[in-house]
Amino acid sequence: MTDIPAGDARLERGAEAFRAARRALAVEWPTLTLVAGTYAGWLALTYFHAALPVLVVAPLGALLITLHSSLQHEMLHGHPTRSRRLNRALATVPLSLWLPFESYRITHLLDHRDERLTDPLDDPESRYWTDEDWARLGPIGRFLVAAQQTLLGRLVFGPAWSIGCYWAGEARAVWRNEGPARRIWRAHVLHLVPVLFWLVFVAKMDLVFYVLAIVYPGTSILLIRSFAEHRAESSVVERTAIVEKSHLLGPLFLFNNLHAVHHAWPTLPWYEIPSLYRDHRARFVAENGGLVYHSYLDVARRFLLTPHDAPTHPLGRAPLPEGRGPDQG
């Protein structure tokens, strides 16, 4: 996969200049400062939650969960230091409780095999289904999947569905000792211990409240970003969307709303994405076939109650490049 859209000499020169500058930087201070602020904010909010109104604790907690997840995404792409071990250590604190960072890291990097984007068998983050799997779903399952093709359904049912399906798959993998599943979950349990100790014994927060009022809505906010992020199209470069003018959610998502830029240049730090997009907007929009939304309000206007797409993949499985198997991305 190329780091930048090919053929733009100015963009290529800018990319090389950025790579040279990044090699000289031991630490990306904006990201590290944000990581420290997020953990400090989470500690303060949970510790003082009893002295604050629920209508303050719940939304602020959900926003912190969202921001932390956005930072985890940033850190799995090699930020904010040149030390992979330190980046992983900063990212592995499981504030959302349910998702091991290492599992997320592996599946998300598979999602960056752009030629497999949206493929229901090869893209682990695809929301599409094969005709065969769709037929095997019962009526309740088909209803829940179809409901999540609307933004409202994704926000209401999406977290429970995503977490439930993920845990079911992981339980099978752990039981069968498939791949690194047991190693990942042993590490995750160890990482959970200090988080749960803090919540239960230090902050004295009700875990049911934490899960339902903070983790669940925080996951829902994240699903706003991913809802219209990819769309099945015959051309690979037209499968990744751009959401412009997102002045509130854009920073919360660390500008991953400009998703075509991230797929074109996944190593670019979050604070450099808006300027790169502004400088080369015409090229990015032309290359993704005009899959651009004015804002997340525009996404909601179009898809709050209207399906974004059909649940089954409209093109069938995308053909594999010659000589390449699905596990060779």
Salt bridges, closest charged atoms under 4 A:
ASP3 OD2 - ARG19 NH2 3.32
ASP8 OD2 - HIS280 ND1 3.56
GLU16 OE1 - ARG19 NH1 3.67
GLU16 OE2 - ARG23 NH2 3.58
GLU28 OE2 - ARG22 NE 2.76
GLU28 OE1 - HIS79 ND1 2.85
GLU74 OE2 - HIS79 NE2 3.78
GLU102 OE1 - ARG88 NH1 3.77
GLU102 OE2 - ARG105 NH2 2.75
ASP111 OD2 - HIS263 NE2 3.94
ASP114 OD1 - HIS263 ND1 2.82
GLU115 OE2 - ARG324 NH1 2.62
ASP119 OD2 - ARG116 NH2 3.26
ASP119 OD1 - ARG317 NE 3.54
ASP122 OD2 - ARG116 NH2 3.01
ASP122 OD2 - ARG317 NH2 2.64
GLU125 OE2 - HIS108 ND1 2.82
ASP133 OD1 - ARG136 NH2 2.32
GLU178 OE2 - ARG176 NH1 3.59
GLU229 OE2 - ARG225 NH1 2.34
GLU229 OE2 - HIS259 ND1 3.46
GLU233 OE2 - ARG231 NE 3.99
GLU244 OE2 - ARG281 NE 2.52
GLU287 OE2 - ARG283 NH2 2.99
ASP298 OD1 - ARG301 NH2 2.66
ASP298 OD1 - ARG302 NE 3.15
